[in-house]
Amino acid sequence: MTRADLTCANLYGADLTGATEMQVRSSVGTRWPAGMAERMRLRSDEVVPGAWVVAGRQGPDRTAVPSR
């Protein structure tokens, strides 16, 4: 999952165990699978208030998440 826009996505029941390259955008509305929200928050940089970029191996893409 590279450069995916997961702002406001509902991933609550998703199985992301094989997603090793997580470089995605998320927001306060993104629902992560159980136990994953805290890990994603710790790996993320806030780019605008309420929107984050999860850093992959190559670092975060600091492009702002578009407003919806």
Distance bins in CASP14 RR format, pairs under 12 A and 6 or more apart:
PFRMAT RR
TARGET T0000
AUTHOR 0000-0000-0000
RMODE 2
METHOD distances of the structure
MODEL  1
1 9 0 0 0 0 0 1 0 0 0 0 0
1 11 0 0 0 0 0 1 0 0 0 0 0
1 14 0 0 0 0 0 1 0 0 0 0 0
1 16 1 0 0 1 0 0 0 0 0 0 0
1 18 0 0 0 0 1 0 0 0 0 0 0
1 19 1 0 1 0 0 0 0 0 0 0 0
1 20 0 0 0 0 1 0 0 0 0 0 0
1 21 1 0 0 1 0 0 0 0 0 0 0
1 22 1 0 1 0 0 0 0 0 0 0 0
1 23 1 0 0 1 0 0 0 0 0 0 0
1 24 1 0 1 0 0 0 0 0 0 0 0
1 25 0 0 0 0 0 1 0 0 0 0 0
1 26 0 0 0 0 0 1 0 0 0 0 0
1 40 0 0 0 0 0 1 0 0 0 0 0
1 54 0 0 0 0 1 0 0 0 0 0 0
1 56 0 0 0 0 1 0 0 0 0 0 0
2 19 0 0 0 0 1 0 0 0 0 0 0
2 20 0 0 0 0 0 1 0 0 0 0 0
2 21 1 0 1 0 0 0 0 0 0 0 0
2 22 0 0 0 0 1 0 0 0 0 0 0
2 23 1 0 1 0 0 0 0 0 0 0 0
2 24 1 0 0 1 0 0 0 0 0 0 0
2 25 0 0 0 0 0 1 0 0 0 0 0
2 53 0 0 0 0 0 1 0 0 0 0 0
2 54 0 0 0 0 0 1 0 0 0 0 0
2 55 0 0 0 0 0 1 0 0 0 0 0
2 56 0 0 0 0 1 0 0 0 0 0 0
2 57 0 0 0 0 1 0 0 0 0 0 0
2 58 0 0 0 0 1 0 0 0 0 0 0
2 59 0 0 0 0 0 1 0 0 0 0 0
2 60 0 0 0 0 0 1 0 0 0 0 0
2 61 0 0 0 0 1 0 0 0 0 0 0
3 21 0 0 0 0 0 1 0 0 0 0 0
3 22 0 0 0 0 0 1 0 0 0 0 0
3 23 1 0 0 1 0 0 0 0 0 0 0
3 24 1 0 0 1 0 0 0 0 0 0 0
3 25 1 0 0 1 0 0 0 0 0 0 0
3 53 0 0 0 0 1 0 0 0 0 0 0
3 54 0 0 0 0 0 1 0 0 0 0 0
3 56 0 0 0 0 0 1 0 0 0 0 0
3 58 0 0 0 0 0 1 0 0 0 0 0
3 59 0 0 0 0 0 1 0 0 0 0 0
3 60 0 0 0 0 0 1 0 0 0 0 0
3 61 1 0 0 1 0 0 0 0 0 0 0
3 63 0 0 0 0 1 0 0 0 0 0 0
3 65 0 0 0 0 0 1 0 0 0 0 0
4 11 0 0 0 0 0 1 0 0 0 0 0
4 14 0 0 0 0 0 1 0 0 0 0 0
4 16 0 0 0 0 0 1 0 0 0 0 0
4 19 0 0 0 0 1 0 0 0 0 0 0
4 21 0 0 0 0 0 1 0 0 0 0 0
4 22 0 0 0 0 1 0 0 0 0 0 0
4 23 0 0 0 0 1 0 0 0 0 0 0
4 24 1 0 1 0 0 0 0 0 0 0 0
4 25 1 0 0 1 0 0 0 0 0 0 0
4 26 0 0 0 0 1 0 0 0 0 0 0
4 30 0 0 0 0 0 1 0 0 0 0 0
4 53 0 0 0 0 0 1 0 0 0 0 0
4 54 0 0 0 0 1 0 0 0 0 0 0
4 56 0 0 0 0 0 1 0 0 0 0 0
4 61 0 0 0 0 0 1 0 0 0 0 0
4 65 0 0 0 0 0 1 0 0 0 0 0
5 23 0 0 0 0 0 1 0 0 0 0 0
5 24 1 0 0 1 0 0 0 0 0 0 0
5 25 1 0 1 0 0 0 0 0 0 0 0
5 26 0 0 0 0 1 0 0 0 0 0 0
5 27 0 0 0 0 1 0 0 0 0 0 0
5 30 0 0 0 0 1 0 0 0 0 0 0
5 51 0 0 0 0 0 1 0 0 0 0 0
5 52 0 0 0 0 0 1 0 0 0 0 0
5 53 0 0 0 0 0 1 0 0 0 0 0
5 54 0 0 0 0 0 1 0 0 0 0 0
5 61 0 0 0 0 0 1 0 0 0 0 0
5 63 0 0 0 0 0 1 0 0 0 0 0
5 64 0 0 0 0 0 1 0 0 0 0 0
5 65 1 0 0 1 0 0 0 0 0 0 0
5 66 0 0 0 0 1 0 0 0 0 0 0
5 68 0 0 0 0 1 0 0 0 0 0 0
6 14 0 0 0 0 0 1 0 0 0 0 0
6 16 0 0 0 0 0 1 0 0 0 0 0
6 19 0 0 0 0 0 1 0 0 0 0 0
6 22 0 0 0 0 1 0 0 0 0 0 0
6 23 0 0 0 0 0 1 0 0 0 0 0
6 24 1 0 1 0 0 0 0 0 0 0 0
6 25 1 0 0 1 0 0 0 0 0 0 0
6 26 1 0 1 0 0 0 0 0 0 0 0
6 27 1 0 0 1 0 0 0 0 0 0 0
6 28 0 0 0 0 0 1 0 0 0 0 0
6 29 0 0 0 0 1 0 0 0 0 0 0
6 30 1 0 1 0 0 0 0 0 0 0 0
6 31 0 0 0 0 1 0 0 0 0 0 0
6 32 0 0 0 0 1 0 0 0 0 0 0
6 33 0 0 0 0 0 1 0 0 0 0 0
6 36 0 0 0 0 0 1 0 0 0 0 0
6 37 0 0 0 0 0 1 0 0 0 0 0
6 40 0 0 0 0 1 0 0 0 0 0 0
6 44 0 0 0 0 0 1 0 0 0 0 0
6 51 0 0 0 0 0 1 0 0 0 0 0
6 52 0 0 0 0 1 0 0 0 0 0 0
6 53 0 0 0 0 0 1 0 0 0 0 0
6 54 0 0 0 0 1 0 0 0 0 0 0
6 65 0 0 0 0 1 0 0 0 0 0 0
7 24 0 0 0 0 1 0 0 0 0 0 0
7 25 1 0 1 0 0 0 0 0 0 0 0
7 26 1 0 0 1 0 0 0 0 0 0 0
7 27 1 0 1 0 0 0 0 0 0 0 0
7 28 0 0 0 0 1 0 0 0 0 0 0
7 29 1 0 0 1 0 0 0 0 0 0 0
7 30 1 0 0 1 0 0 0 0 0 0 0
7 31 0 0 0 0 0 1 0 0 0 0 0
7 47 0 0 0 0 0 1 0 0 0 0 0
7 48 0 0 0 0 0 1 0 0 0 0 0
7 50 0 0 0 0 1 0 0 0 0 0 0
7 51 1 0 0 1 0 0 0 0 0 0 0
7 52 0 0 0 0 1 0 0 0 0 0 0
7 53 0 0 0 0 0 1 0 0 0 0 0
7 54 0 0 0 0 0 1 0 0 0 0 0
7 64 0 0 0 0 0 1 0 0 0 0 0
7 65 1 0 1 0 0 0 0 0 0 0 0
7 66 0 0 0 0 1 0 0 0 0 0 0
7 67 0 0 0 0 1 0 0 0 0 0 0
7 68 1 0 0 1 0 0 0 0 0 0 0
8 25 0 0 0 0 0 1 0 0 0 0 0
8 26 0 0 0 0 1 0 0 0 0 0 0
8 27 1 0 1 0 0 0 0 0 0 0 0
8 28 0 0 0 0 1 0 0 0 0 0 0
8 29 1 0 1 0 0 0 0 0 0 0 0
8 30 1 0 0 1 0 0 0 0 0 0 0
8 31 0 0 0 0 1 0 0 0 0 0 0
8 50 0 0 0 0 0 1 0 0 0 0 0
8 51 0 0 0 0 0 1 0 0 0 0 0
8 65 0 0 0 0 1 0 0 0 0 0 0
8 66 0 0 0 0 0 1 0 0 0 0 0
8 67 0 0 0 0 0 1 0 0 0 0 0
8 68 1 0 0 1 0 0 0 0 0 0 0
9 16 0 0 0 0 0 1 0 0 0 0 0
9 24 0 0 0 0 1 0 0 0 0 0 0
9 25 0 0 0 0 1 0 0 0 0 0 0
9 26 1 0 0 1 0 0 0 0 0 0 0
9 27 0 0 0 0 1 0 0 0 0 0 0
9 28 0 0 0 0 0 1 0 0 0 0 0
9 29 0 0 0 0 1 0 0 0 0 0 0
9 30 1 0 1 0 0 0 0 0 0 0 0
9 31 1 0 0 1 0 0 0 0 0 0 0
9 32 0 0 0 0 1 0 0 0 0 0 0
9 33 0 0 0 0 0 1 0 0 0 0 0
9 40 0 0 0 0 0 1 0 0 0 0 0
9 65 0 0 0 0 0 1 0 0 0 0 0
9 68 0 0 0 0 0 1 0 0 0 0 0
10 26 0 0 0 0 0 1 0 0 0 0 0
10 27 0 0 0 0 0 1 0 0 0 0 0
10 29 0 0 0 0 1 0 0 0 0 0 0
10 30 0 0 0 0 1 0 0 0 0 0 0
10 31 1 0 1 0 0 0 0 0 0 0 0
10 32 0 0 0 0 1 0 0 0 0 0 0
10 33 0 0 0 0 0 1 0 0 0 0 0
11 19 0 0 0 0 0 1 0 0 0 0 0
11 22 0 0 0 0 0 1 0 0 0 0 0
11 24 0 0 0 0 1 0 0 0 0 0 0
11 26 0 0 0 0 1 0 0 0 0 0 0
11 29 0 0 0 0 0 1 0 0 0 0 0
11 30 1 0 0 1 0 0 0 0 0 0 0
11 31 1 0 1 0 0 0 0 0 0 0 0
11 32 1 0 1 0 0 0 0 0 0 0 0
11 33 1 0 1 0 0 0 0 0 0 0 0
11 34 0 0 0 0 0 1 0 0 0 0 0
11 35 0 0 0 0 0 1 0 0 0 0 0
11 36 0 0 0 0 1 0 0 0 0 0 0
11 37 0 0 0 0 1 0 0 0 0 0 0
11 40 0 0 0 0 1 0 0 0 0 0 0
12 29 0 0 0 0 0 1 0 0 0 0 0
12 30 0 0 0 0 1 0 0 0 0 0 0
12 31 1 0 1 0 0 0 0 0 0 0 0
12 32 1 0 0 1 0 0 0 0 0 0 0
12 33 1 0 0 1 0 0 0 0 0 0 0
12 34 1 0 0 1 0 0 0 0 0 0 0
12 35 0 0 0 0 0 1 0 0 0 0 0
12 36 0 0 0 0 1 0 0 0 0 0 0
12 37 0 0 0 0 1 0 0 0 0 0 0
13 31 0 0 0 0 1 0 0 0 0 0 0
13 32 0 0 0 0 1 0 0 0 0 0 0
13 33 1 0 1 0 0 0 0 0 0 0 0
13 34 1 0 0 1 0 0 0 0 0 0 0
13 35 0 0 0 0 0 1 0 0 0 0 0
13 36 0 0 0 0 0 1 0 0 0 0 0
14 30 0 0 0 0 0 1 0 0 0 0 0
14 31 0 0 0 0 1 0 0 0 0 0 0
14 32 0 0 0 0 1 0 0 0 0 0 0
14 33 1 0 1 0 0 0 0 0 0 0 0
14 34 0 0 0 0 0 1 0 0 0 0 0
14 36 0 0 0 0 1 0 0 0 0 0 0
15 33 1 0 0 1 0 0 0 0 0 0 0
15 34 0 0 0 0 0 1 0 0 0 0 0
15 36 0 0 0 0 0 1 0 0 0 0 0
16 22 1 0 0 1 0 0 0 0 0 0 0
16 24 0 0 0 0 0 1 0 0 0 0 0
16 32 0 0 0 0 1 0 0 0 0 0 0
16 33 1 0 0 1 0 0 0 0 0 0 0
16 34 0 0 0 0 0 1 0 0 0 0 0
16 35 0 0 0 0 0 1 0 0 0 0 0
16 36 1 0 0 1 0 0 0 0 0 0 0
16 37 0 0 0 0 0 1 0 0 0 0 0
16 39 0 0 0 0 0 1 0 0 0 0 0
16 40 0 0 0 0 1 0 0 0 0 0 0
16 54 0 0 0 0 0 1 0 0 0 0 0
17 33 0 0 0 0 1 0 0 0 0 0 0
17 36 0 0 0 0 0 1 0 0 0 0 0
18 33 0 0 0 0 0 1 0 0 0 0 0
19 32 0 0 0 0 0 1 0 0 0 0 0
19 33 0 0 0 0 0 1 0 0 0 0 0
19 36 0 0 0 0 1 0 0 0 0 0 0
19 39 0 0 0 0 0 1 0 0 0 0 0
19 40 0 0 0 0 0 1 0 0 0 0 0
19 54 0 0 0 0 0 1 0 0 0 0 0
19 56 0 0 0 0 0 1 0 0 0 0 0
20 56 0 0 0 0 1 0 0 0 0 0 0
20 57 0 0 0 0 1 0 0 0 0 0 0
21 54 0 0 0 0 0 1 0 0 0 0 0
21 55 0 0 0 0 0 1 0 0 0 0 0
21 56 1 0 0 1 0 0 0 0 0 0 0
21 57 1 0 0 1 0 0 0 0 0 0 0
21 58 0 0 0 0 1 0 0 0 0 0 0
21 59 0 0 0 0 0 1 0 0 0 0 0
22 32 0 0 0 0 0 1 0 0 0 0 0
22 36 0 0 0 0 1 0 0 0 0 0 0
22 39 0 0 0 0 1 0 0 0 0 0 0
22 40 1 0 0 1 0 0 0 0 0 0 0
22 43 1 0 0 1 0 0 0 0 0 0 0
22 44 0 0 0 0 1 0 0 0 0 0 0
22 52 0 0 0 0 0 1 0 0 0 0 0
22 53 0 0 0 0 0 1 0 0 0 0 0
22 54 1 0 1 0 0 0 0 0 0 0 0
22 55 0 0 0 0 1 0 0 0 0 0 0
22 56 1 0 0 1 0 0 0 0 0 0 0
22 57 0 0 0 0 1 0 0 0 0 0 0
22 58 0 0 0 0 0 1 0 0 0 0 0
22 59 0 0 0 0 0 1 0 0 0 0 0
22 60 0 0 0 0 0 1 0 0 0 0 0
23 40 0 0 0 0 0 1 0 0 0 0 0
23 43 0 0 0 0 1 0 0 0 0 0 0
23 44 0 0 0 0 0 1 0 0 0 0 0
23 45 0 0 0 0 0 1 0 0 0 0 0
23 52 0 0 0 0 0 1 0 0 0 0 0
23 53 1 0 0 1 0 0 0 0 0 0 0
23 54 1 0 0 1 0 0 0 0 0 0 0
23 55 1 0 0 1 0 0 0 0 0 0 0
23 56 1 0 1 0 0 0 0 0 0 0 0
23 57 1 0 0 1 0 0 0 0 0 0 0
23 58 1 0 0 1 0 0 0 0 0 0 0
23 59 1 0 0 1 0 0 0 0 0 0 0
23 60 1 0 0 1 0 0 0 0 0 0 0
23 61 1 0 0 1 0 0 0 0 0 0 0
23 62 0 0 0 0 0 1 0 0 0 0 0
23 63 0 0 0 0 0 1 0 0 0 0 0
24 30 0 0 0 0 1 0 0 0 0 0 0
24 32 0 0 0 0 0 1 0 0 0 0 0
24 36 0 0 0 0 0 1 0 0 0 0 0
24 40 0 0 0 0 1 0 0 0 0 0 0
24 43 0 0 0 0 0 1 0 0 0 0 0
24 44 0 0 0 0 1 0 0 0 0 0 0
24 51 0 0 0 0 0 1 0 0 0 0 0
24 52 0 0 0 0 1 0 0 0 0 0 0
24 53 1 0 0 1 0 0 0 0 0 0 0
24 54 1 0 1 0 0 0 0 0 0 0 0
24 55 0 0 0 0 1 0 0 0 0 0 0
24 56 0 0 0 0 1 0 0 0 0 0 0
24 59 0 0 0 0 0 1 0 0 0 0 0
24 60 0 0 0 0 1 0 0 0 0 0 0
24 61 0 0 0 0 1 0 0 0 0 0 0
24 65 0 0 0 0 0 1 0 0 0 0 0
25 40 0 0 0 0 0 1 0 0 0 0 0
25 44 0 0 0 0 1 0 0 0 0 0 0
25 45 0 0 0 0 0 1 0 0 0 0 0
25 46 0 0 0 0 0 1 0 0 0 0 0
25 47 1 0 0 1 0 0 0 0 0 0 0
25 48 0 0 0 0 0 1 0 0 0 0 0
25 50 0 0 0 0 0 1 0 0 0 0 0
25 51 1 0 0 1 0 0 0 0 0 0 0
25 52 1 0 0 1 0 0 0 0 0 0 0
25 53 1 0 1 0 0 0 0 0 0 0 0
25 54 1 0 0 1 0 0 0 0 0 0 0
25 55 0 0 0 0 0 1 0 0 0 0 0
25 56 0 0 0 0 0 1 0 0 0 0 0
25 60 0 0 0 0 1 0 0 0 0 0 0
25 61 1 0 0 1 0 0 0 0 0 0 0
25 62 0 0 0 0 0 1 0 0 0 0 0
25 63 0 0 0 0 1 0 0 0 0 0 0
25 64 0 0 0 0 1 0 0 0 0 0 0
25 65 1 0 1 0 0 0 0 0 0 0 0
25 66 0 0 0 0 1 0 0 0 0 0 0
25 68 0 0 0 0 0 1 0 0 0 0 0
26 32 1 0 0 1 0 0 0 0 0 0 0
26 36 0 0 0 0 0 1 0 0 0 0 0
26 37 0 0 0 0 1 0 0 0 0 0 0
26 39 0 0 0 0 0 1 0 0 0 0 0
26 40 1 0 0 1 0 0 0 0 0 0 0
26 41 0 0 0 0 1 0 0 0 0 0 0
26 43 0 0 0 0 0 1 0 0 0 0 0
26 44 1 0 0 1 0 0 0 0 0 0 0
26 45 0 0 0 0 0 1 0 0 0 0 0
26 46 0 0 0 0 0 1 0 0 0 0 0
26 47 0 0 0 0 0 1 0 0 0 0 0
26 50 0 0 0 0 1 0 0 0 0 0 0
26 51 1 0 0 1 0 0 0 0 0 0 0
26 52 1 0 1 0 0 0 0 0 0 0 0
26 53 1 0 0 1 0 0 0 0 0 0 0
26 54 1 0 0 1 0 0 0 0 0 0 0
26 55 0 0 0 0 0 1 0 0 0 0 0
26 60 0 0 0 0 0 1 0 0 0 0 0
26 65 0 0 0 0 1 0 0 0 0 0 0
27 40 0 0 0 0 0 1 0 0 0 0 0
27 41 0 0 0 0 0 1 0 0 0 0 0
27 44 0 0 0 0 0 1 0 0 0 0 0
27 46 0 0 0 0 0 1 0 0 0 0 0
27 47 0 0 0 0 0 1 0 0 0 0 0
27 48 0 0 0 0 1 0 0 0 0 0 0
27 49 0 0 0 0 0 1 0 0 0 0 0
27 50 1 0 1 0 0 0 0 0 0 0 0
27 51 1 0 1 0 0 0 0 0 0 0 0
27 52 1 0 0 1 0 0 0 0 0 0 0
27 53 0 0 0 0 0 1 0 0 0 0 0
27 54 0 0 0 0 0 1 0 0 0 0 0
27 64 0 0 0 0 0 1 0 0 0 0 0
27 65 1 0 0 1 0 0 0 0 0 0 0
27 66 0 0 0 0 0 1 0 0 0 0 0
27 67 0 0 0 0 1 0 0 0 0 0 0
27 68 0 0 0 0 1 0 0 0 0 0 0
28 37 0 0 0 0 0 1 0 0 0 0 0
28 41 0 0 0 0 0 1 0 0 0 0 0
28 44 0 0 0 0 0 1 0 0 0 0 0
28 46 0 0 0 0 0 1 0 0 0 0 0
28 48 0 0 0 0 0 1 0 0 0 0 0
28 49 0 0 0 0 1 0 0 0 0 0 0
28 50 1 0 1 0 0 0 0 0 0 0 0
28 51 1 0 0 1 0 0 0 0 0 0 0
28 52 0 0 0 0 1 0 0 0 0 0 0
28 65 0 0 0 0 0 1 0 0 0 0 0
28 68 0 0 0 0 0 1 0 0 0 0 0
29 37 0 0 0 0 0 1 0 0 0 0 0
29 50 0 0 0 0 1 0 0 0 0 0 0
29 51 0 0 0 0 1 0 0 0 0 0 0
29 52 0 0 0 0 0 1 0 0 0 0 0
29 65 0 0 0 0 0 1 0 0 0 0 0
29 68 0 0 0 0 0 1 0 0 0 0 0
30 36 0 0 0 0 0 1 0 0 0 0 0
30 37 0 0 0 0 1 0 0 0 0 0 0
30 40 0 0 0 0 1 0 0 0 0 0 0
30 41 0 0 0 0 0 1 0 0 0 0 0
30 44 0 0 0 0 0 1 0 0 0 0 0
30 50 0 0 0 0 1 0 0 0 0 0 0
30 51 0 0 0 0 1 0 0 0 0 0 0
30 52 0 0 0 0 1 0 0 0 0 0 0
30 53 0 0 0 0 0 1 0 0 0 0 0
30 54 0 0 0 0 1 0 0 0 0 0 0
30 65 0 0 0 0 0 1 0 0 0 0 0
31 37 0 0 0 0 1 0 0 0 0 0 0
31 40 0 0 0 0 0 1 0 0 0 0 0
32 38 0 0 0 0 1 0 0 0 0 0 0
32 39 0 0 0 0 1 0 0 0 0 0 0
32 40 1 0 1 0 0 0 0 0 0 0 0
32 41 0 0 0 0 1 0 0 0 0 0 0
32 43 0 0 0 0 0 1 0 0 0 0 0
32 44 0 0 0 0 0 1 0 0 0 0 0
32 52 0 0 0 0 0 1 0 0 0 0 0
32 54 0 0 0 0 0 1 0 0 0 0 0
33 39 0 0 0 0 0 1 0 0 0 0 0
33 40 0 0 0 0 1 0 0 0 0 0 0
35 41 0 0 0 0 0 1 0 0 0 0 0
35 42 0 0 0 0 0 1 0 0 0 0 0
36 42 0 0 0 0 0 1 0 0 0 0 0
36 43 0 0 0 0 0 1 0 0 0 0 0
36 44 0 0 0 0 0 1 0 0 0 0 0
36 54 0 0 0 0 0 1 0 0 0 0 0
37 43 0 0 0 0 0 1 0 0 0 0 0
37 44 0 0 0 0 0 1 0 0 0 0 0
37 52 0 0 0 0 0 1 0 0 0 0 0
37 54 0 0 0 0 0 1 0 0 0 0 0
38 44 0 0 0 0 0 1 0 0 0 0 0
39 54 0 0 0 0 1 0 0 0 0 0 0
39 55 0 0 0 0 0 1 0 0 0 0 0
40 52 1 0 0 1 0 0 0 0 0 0 0
40 53 0 0 0 0 0 1 0 0 0 0 0
40 54 1 0 1 0 0 0 0 0 0 0 0
40 55 0 0 0 0 0 1 0 0 0 0 0
40 56 0 0 0 0 0 1 0 0 0 0 0
41 50 0 0 0 0 0 1 0 0 0 0 0
41 52 1 0 0 1 0 0 0 0 0 0 0
41 53 0 0 0 0 0 1 0 0 0 0 0
41 54 0 0 0 0 1 0 0 0 0 0 0
41 55 0 0 0 0 0 1 0 0 0 0 0
42 52 0 0 0 0 0 1 0 0 0 0 0
42 54 0 0 0 0 1 0 0 0 0 0 0
42 55 0 0 0 0 0 1 0 0 0 0 0
43 52 0 0 0 0 1 0 0 0 0 0 0
43 53 0 0 0 0 1 0 0 0 0 0 0
43 54 1 0 1 0 0 0 0 0 0 0 0
43 55 1 0 1 0 0 0 0 0 0 0 0
43 56 1 0 0 1 0 0 0 0 0 0 0
43 57 0 0 0 0 0 1 0 0 0 0 0
43 59 0 0 0 0 1 0 0 0 0 0 0
43 60 0 0 0 0 1 0 0 0 0 0 0
44 50 0 0 0 0 0 1 0 0 0 0 0
44 51 0 0 0 0 1 0 0 0 0 0 0
44 52 1 1 0 0 0 0 0 0 0 0 0
44 53 1 0 0 1 0 0 0 0 0 0 0
44 54 1 0 1 0 0 0 0 0 0 0 0
44 55 1 0 0 1 0 0 0 0 0 0 0
44 56 0 0 0 0 0 1 0 0 0 0 0
44 59 0 0 0 0 0 1 0 0 0 0 0
44 60 1 0 0 1 0 0 0 0 0 0 0
44 61 0 0 0 0 0 1 0 0 0 0 0
44 62 0 0 0 0 0 1 0 0 0 0 0
44 65 0 0 0 0 0 1 0 0 0 0 0
45 51 0 0 0 0 0 1 0 0 0 0 0
45 52 1 0 0 1 0 0 0 0 0 0 0
45 53 1 0 1 0 0 0 0 0 0 0 0
45 54 0 0 0 0 1 0 0 0 0 0 0
45 55 1 0 0 1 0 0 0 0 0 0 0
45 56 0 0 0 0 0 1 0 0 0 0 0
45 59 0 0 0 0 1 0 0 0 0 0 0
45 60 1 0 1 0 0 0 0 0 0 0 0
45 61 0 0 0 0 1 0 0 0 0 0 0
45 62 1 0 0 1 0 0 0 0 0 0 0
45 63 0 0 0 0 0 1 0 0 0 0 0
45 64 0 0 0 0 0 1 0 0 0 0 0
45 65 0 0 0 0 0 1 0 0 0 0 0
46 52 1 0 1 0 0 0 0 0 0 0 0
46 53 0 0 0 0 1 0 0 0 0 0 0
46 54 0 0 0 0 0 1 0 0 0 0 0
46 55 0 0 0 0 0 1 0 0 0 0 0
46 60 0 0 0 0 0 1 0 0 0 0 0
46 62 0 0 0 0 0 1 0 0 0 0 0
46 64 0 0 0 0 0 1 0 0 0 0 0
46 65 0 0 0 0 0 1 0 0 0 0 0
47 53 1 0 1 0 0 0 0 0 0 0 0
47 54 0 0 0 0 0 1 0 0 0 0 0
47 55 0 0 0 0 0 1 0 0 0 0 0
47 60 1 0 0 1 0 0 0 0 0 0 0
47 61 0 0 0 0 1 0 0 0 0 0 0
47 62 1 0 1 0 0 0 0 0 0 0 0
47 63 1 0 0 1 0 0 0 0 0 0 0
47 64 1 0 1 0 0 0 0 0 0 0 0
47 65 1 0 0 1 0 0 0 0 0 0 0
47 66 0 0 0 0 0 1 0 0 0 0 0
48 62 0 0 0 0 0 1 0 0 0 0 0
48 63 0 0 0 0 0 1 0 0 0 0 0
48 64 1 0 1 0 0 0 0 0 0 0 0
48 65 1 0 0 1 0 0 0 0 0 0 0
48 66 0 0 0 0 1 0 0 0 0 0 0
48 67 0 0 0 0 1 0 0 0 0 0 0
49 64 0 0 0 0 0 1 0 0 0 0 0
49 65 0 0 0 0 0 1 0 0 0 0 0
49 67 0 0 0 0 0 1 0 0 0 0 0
50 64 0 0 0 0 0 1 0 0 0 0 0
50 65 0 0 0 0 1 0 0 0 0 0 0
50 67 0 0 0 0 0 1 0 0 0 0 0
50 68 0 0 0 0 0 1 0 0 0 0 0
51 60 0 0 0 0 0 1 0 0 0 0 0
51 62 0 0 0 0 0 1 0 0 0 0 0
51 63 0 0 0 0 0 1 0 0 0 0 0
51 64 1 0 0 1 0 0 0 0 0 0 0
51 65 1 1 0 0 0 0 0 0 0 0 0
51 66 0 0 0 0 1 0 0 0 0 0 0
51 67 0 0 0 0 1 0 0 0 0 0 0
51 68 0 0 0 0 0 1 0 0 0 0 0
52 60 0 0 0 0 1 0 0 0 0 0 0
52 61 0 0 0 0 0 1 0 0 0 0 0
52 62 0 0 0 0 0 1 0 0 0 0 0
52 64 0 0 0 0 0 1 0 0 0 0 0
52 65 0 0 0 0 1 0 0 0 0 0 0
53 59 0 0 0 0 1 0 0 0 0 0 0
53 60 1 0 1 0 0 0 0 0 0 0 0
53 61 1 0 1 0 0 0 0 0 0 0 0
53 62 1 0 0 1 0 0 0 0 0 0 0
53 63 1 0 0 1 0 0 0 0 0 0 0
53 64 0 0 0 0 1 0 0 0 0 0 0
53 65 1 0 0 1 0 0 0 0 0 0 0
54 60 1 0 0 1 0 0 0 0 0 0 0
54 61 0 0 0 0 1 0 0 0 0 0 0
54 62 0 0 0 0 0 1 0 0 0 0 0
54 65 0 0 0 0 0 1 0 0 0 0 0
55 61 0 0 0 0 1 0 0 0 0 0 0
55 62 0 0 0 0 1 0 0 0 0 0 0
END
